[in-house]
Amino acid sequence: MNFQLDLIQDKIEFFEVESIKVLEEKIQSQIEANKAILLEVHHVSHQMHVTEEGRRFYSAVVHFKAKR
């Protein structure tokens, strides 16, 4: 039996919520989860969109990379 483990080198996660506080909590939660698989934050990009009705949506893209 041949057993081989491949480490994750890059991982990109997307988030979308209606509150900046919830967005921060979700990202922080994923940072902690990804530490377990030896990934750290490489880059974060975020945006805010306001609909015609005045509702706000916050989104973020977080790029995780393997620790070196």
Secondary structure, DSSP 8 states (H G I E B T S, - for coil): ---------EEEEEEEES-HHHHHHHHHHHHHHHHTTTEEEEEEEEEEEE-TTS-EEEEEEEEEEE--
